[in-house]
């Protein structure tokens, strides 16, 4: 009988399955990177798409936002489908749908077709991406899992910056005279390669797993999809529409439906049913704090990238490619810190998350300060960028690892769906909140006006980061007070 040490990956031993852990991790994270890339890559190509397809403003918004909307709405459903049909099948099925939709996007003849295919592309990502964390949870343990989660965190960080760089390169290159189409078609050969490798390497789904028999909670699915839709659509479209009344009504209705969803799920679990998200996952020690921290990290990360992109391209007049390359230090440091923090002295680990949020706050202020005079910031800007990357990594990676450390294997899909969903919603909230702040502050064009708007936005980003640090410290203080009373 073969045993697995806590220091090594725990992988399926089904006959005929290639169980090489590094290759498995590379395959699932490559798909994660590809799906994340598509959230940002289209932004760079948007002006060219608008010109060549004669798209209206609303049509262009839906081309960009359609992917994000269907992705966010269907993430939890994708996680549960992984439980029902098997994580390997769900991953490969989602990857196939994503790849086919990418091909269709690249061949679209008009705006309507492109919007429809973008929605399908988002649905494919929603089926594929929750399986990444589930497969990591089920196939790695001990230090192997920690390293895998560190790599997962690094991919999340680099995808946003890489999307802008790759998009700028592909659009500028105008490969074969295809203009904007390669930003979608690039997914096709990558997706096909991952399908072939995934079919060989991913562990076969085991039959008879009890969680598969739970079925799909259709009323919960409808409530959650409606709540996320009502929350997502105004965040994506409200800013461009100057926040009309319907956007605020939609956000209010989403809060009501989220409450209804939680009440229904608790009642269903009390009756012995199979809720879409098991309430016990929400009750895991530290899960609520982790959700708040992840939302704040992703909101600050997305808001930072969005506001800086607006300033660098709109205010300083740099190209999309140069703007993307400017963020490379942030992404590289995020990845390096995310992969190595576990090797730091154990005595520092408790301070990493609040320390990371604090470093992020100071670095955001530094970025705003060095750009406040309308210049390019010089070396100090890149040092501040590195501080943002390190701070966000310290705030995010230990939080994610800690949140998943005590999750039981049978709850892996529910926890994965929850954390991936709040990651996506945090990004949307960051773009909506900090993007609106920047645009409302910059009332007239000009580099100094843009720099002033960025300075105000940097202070707001710092405030959100301090909130993340305080949330952890407050929680720990309350826990210490409780222990003393006992």
N, C-alpha and C positions, 0 to 999 in steps of 0.2 A: 504493500500500500504506500502510495506517495504522499508525503506530507508537505505542507507549504509553510515556510517560516514567516513570521510577521514582517520580516524585512523585504519580502519578495512579493511580486504580483501573484494573486490567486486567480488562476485562469481555468476555464472549462477544459476538461480532458477528454472530450468526445473524440472518438476515433476519426481520423481523416481531417481533423481541423488543425490548421497551423496556428499554434498558440504563442507565437513570438510577441511578447508584450510590447516592445518598443514599436513594432510595425503596427500592431493594433491601435496603439495610442496615436501614432502618426496619421493613420487613416481617419479616425474619428475627428481628430483636431484639424485635419486638412479640410474636412467638410464644414466644421465649425467656422474656420477662417473664411472659406468661400462664401458661406451664407452671410457672415458679418460684413465681408467686403461689399456685398451687393446692397447693403444698407446705405453705404456712403459713396460707392463708385459712380452712381448715376448722377449725383449732385454736380460733379465736374462736367459731365456730358450734357447736362440739362439745356444750356443755351443752344448747343448744336441740334439737339433733338427738337427744340421748339422751332428753330428756323427750317429744318429740313422737312418736318412733318406738319408745319404750319399749325402747331398746337396752340390752343388758347391757354390763358393763364391757369384756369381751373383744370384743364386737361393735363397740363404739365405738372401741376401739384399732385394729381392723382397718379401720374406715372411714377413720381418720386415716392408718394406716400402710400400707394396701394399695396406695395410689398410689405411695408411696416405694419399697416393696419391688419391685413390678414395674418401676418406672422404673429403679432401680439395677441390677437383674438383667439387663435387656435393652438397656442403653445401648450396649455394645460391639457387640452383634448389630445394633442399629440403624445404627451407623456402617458396618459391613460391608455391610448391605443397601443403604446409599446408594451404595456402590461398584458393587454388582451391578446395581441397577435405575436408577441415576442419582440425584444429589442433589436435583434438582428434584422428581422423582417421589416420592422417599422423603419429602421435606419436606411436599409437598402431601398425600400419603397419610397421613402421621402426623398432620397438622393436621386432616384430615377425620375420622380416627378419634377424635382428642382432642375435637373439637367435638361429634361424635355422642354420645360417652360422657358429656360434660358435660351435654348435654340429658337423657340417660337418668338421670344422677345427680339432676338437678333434679326429675325426675318420678317417682323411685323411691317405691314404695309401702311398702317395709319395709327392715329392716336388711340382710337377705340380698341383696336387689337392689342396695342402695347399695354394699355391699362388692364385689360382682361388677363393677359398673360402674366403681368406683374402680380396680380392677385393670386394666380395659380402658383407662381414662383414662391410667394410668401407662404402659401399653404404647404408646399413641399418642404420648405425650411422648418415650418412649425412641426411637421411630422418627424423630420430628421434630427433636429437639434436637441430636443429633450433626451434623446437616446444617448447622446454623448456623455452627459453626467451619469445617466443610469448605467451605461456600460462601464464607466470608470468605477462607480460605486460597487458594481457586482463583480468586477474582474481584477480589482487591485485592493490590497489591504496594507496596513502598516505604513512604512516609509514609502513603499511603492505608490500607494494612493496619494500620499502627500506630494510626491514629486509629480505625479500625473495632474493633480489639481493645480500645482504651480505652473505647469505647462499650459493648462487650460486658461489660467488667469493671464498668462503672457499673450496668448492668442487673442483674448478679448481686448487687450490693450493695443496690440499692433494692428488689428483689423481696421480700426477707424482711420488711423493715419495712412495705412497702406492703401485703403480705398481711394483716398484723394491722390496719392502718388500714382498708383496704377491707372486710375482714371485719366489723370493728366497725360501720362505717357501714351496710352492707347489712343486718346482723342487727338493728341498732337501728331502722332505717327501716321494717322489716317491710313492704316494698313489696307492695301489693295483697293484704296479709294472707298472703303466701307464706312468712313466717318465715325459715327457714334456706335455702330453695331458691334464692334469687337468688345465693348465693355460687357456685353451679355454673352457673346459667342465664346469668349475666353473660358467660360465655365464648362463648355461642352467637352473638350478633350480631358479636362481635369476630372469632371464628373464621371466620364466613361472609365477612366483609369481607376478611380476610387471604387466604382461598381465592381470591376473585375477583381481588384485586390481585396475589397471587402467581402466578396463572396467566398474567397479562399481563406481569409485570415480571421474574420469575426467568429467568435464561439457560437456554435449552433444553439438555437433556442431549446431549452429543456421542456419536455412535455410534462403536463400534470402539475404545473406550479399552481398553488392555491389561489394566488392573486388573479390569475387569468379567469377564474370562474366568477369573479365579482361582477362582471358585466359593466356596461357603460351607463353611467348616471345621466340619462337624457334630460330630465328637468333641471338638474344642476348644471349640465352643459349649456342649456338654453339661457339660464339665468346668468352664468358667468360670461358667456359670449356676448350677451346683451350689455352687461355691465362694463366689460372691457371695451366694447365697441363705442359705447356712449362716452367713455373716458378718453379713448384714443383719438377718435375722429376730431373733436374740437382741439385737442393738443396739436394735431398735425396740421389742420386746416384753419384753426381760429386765428392764428397770428397773421396770415396773409389776408384774411377777411376783416381784420381790425376788430376781432372779438365781438361779433354780433350777439344779440340776445340769445339766439338758439344755442350758441356754444356754452354759455353759462347754465342754461336750462339743462343741456345735455350732461354737463359735469355734475349738476345737482342730482339728476335722475340716476347717474351711474353710482353715486354714493348710496342712494336708496336701494338700488338693486344689489350692490355688494353686501349691504346689510341683510337683505332678503336671502341672498345666496348662503351667507354664513349661518343664518338661522335654519334654513332648510337642510344644509349639510349636517349640522349638529343634530337636528331632529331625526334625519335619516340614519345617522350613525347610532343614535339611541335606540332605534327600532331594529338594529342589527343589520341594516342595509349596507350598501357599498357606495359611499359618497365619492364625488369626483376628487376631492382632496380630503384625506382622512383627518378629522379634527385633531387626532393625537399628534400629527406632524406639526401643527401649529402650536401644540402645547409642549413640544420638545424644549428642554431648558436652553435658553439663549436664542431660540429661533426667531422670536419677535424682534430682539435686538439686532440679530443678523440681517433680517429683512430691512429694517430701518437703515442700517449702515450701508447695505448694498445699494439701496435706492439712492442714498446720498452720494456714495462714491460714483455711481454711474451718472447721476445728474450733474455732478461737478465735472466729471470727465467729458461728457457730451457737451455741456454748456461751455467749458473751456475751449474745446476744439471748434465749436460753432462760432463763438464770439471772436476768437483769434482769426479764424478763416475770413470772417466778414471784414475784420480790420486789415489783415495782411493783403487781401485781394482788393477790397473796396477802398480802404483808406490809403495804404502804401502803394497800391497798384501793382503788386507782384503777380506773376502767373500762378495758375492753379498748381502746376508742378512744383514751383519754388515754395509755394505755401505748404504743400504736402511734405516736402523735404525738410522744412523748418521744424516739423513736429517729430522728426525721426529720433532726436535725443530723448524725448518724452517716452516714446514707445520702447526704445531700446533699454532704457533704465528701468521702466516698469517690468519688462520681461526679465531682466537680470535679477532684480530684487525679488520678483515673484518666484523665481526658481531657486533662490539661495537663502531666503530668510530663515528656513528651518535649521541651517547650519550655524546660525548666530548663537551666542551664549543663551542658554535656557533662561537665565535670570532676566533677560531683556524681553522675553516673549509677551508677557502680560502688558508691557508698555508699547508694543509695536503698533497696535491699532490706534489708540489715542495719539501716540506720537506721530503716526503717519498722517492722520487728519490735521494735526497741528503744523507739520512740515508743509502739507499741501496749502494750508491757509497762508503761511508766510511766503511761500513761493508764488502763489497767485498774486499777492500784493506786490511782490518783487517784479513780476511780469508787467503788471499794470504801471508800476512806477518807472521802469526803464523805457517804456514805450510812450509815456505820457507827454513827452515833448515833441512827438511826431516823428522821431527818428526810428532806426531799425533795431536799436538796443545793443548791438554789438555782442561781444562775448558774454556780457552779463545776462543777456536774454537767454542764451543757451544754457547757462548755469541755472537760471531760474526754471527753465523748461525741465532740466534734469531733476530739480527739486520737486516739481509737480509729479513727474513720473515715479520717483522714489516714494513720495508721500502717498500717492494713490495706490501703489502696489502694497505698501505696508498696511493701508487701511482695508484693502480688498482681500488679498490672498489669505491672511490668517483668519479673516471673518468667514470666508467661504469654507476653508478647511475645518474650522471649529463648528460651523453649522452642520456639516455633513458627518462629523466624527461620530456622533451618537445616533445617527439615523440607521434604523434596522434595514436589512436588505429588502424585506417585503415593502418597505415604505420608500424605497429609492426612487421609484417613478414619481410618486406624489411630491417628494421633496425636490426632485430635479425640475419638475414642471413649475412648482412654486418659485424656486430661485431663478430659473431662466426667465419666467414671466416678469418678476419684479426687476430683474436686470434690464429687460427691454423697456418696461414702463419707466424706470428711472432715467434711461436715456431720453425718452420722449419728454419727460417732465423737465429735464435739464435744458433741452433745446427750446421748449416752449417758454419756460420761465426766464432763463438768462438771455435767450435770443430776443424775446420781447423787450426785456430791459435794455439791451443794447440798441435795438432799432428805435425804441421810443426816445432814448436819450440822444441819438444822432438825428436831430430834426432837419439838419441841412448837410449836404455833402461837403467833404473836405477832410484832410488828414488830421488836423487838430481836433475837429469835432468828433471824428472817429476815435482818436486817441482818448478823448475825454469820456466818450461812451464806454470804451474798453476799461478805463480806470474805475468807473462806477461799477461795471460788471465784475471786475476783479475783486472789488471789496465785497460784493454780494457772494461771489464764489468762496471767498475766505470765510464769510459768515456761515455759509452752509457747511463748510469743513469744520469750523469750530463746533457747530451743532452736533456733528458726528462724533467729535472727541468728547463733548459733554455728555452725550447719550450713553457712551460706554462708562465714563467715570461715575455718572449718576447711578447707573445700574449696579456697579460694583460697590458704591457707597451704601446703597439700600441693602445689598446682600450682606455686607459687613454688619450693618445695624441690626439686621434680623438675627444673625448668628450671635451677637452680643446679648440680645434679649433672651435668646434660648439658654 
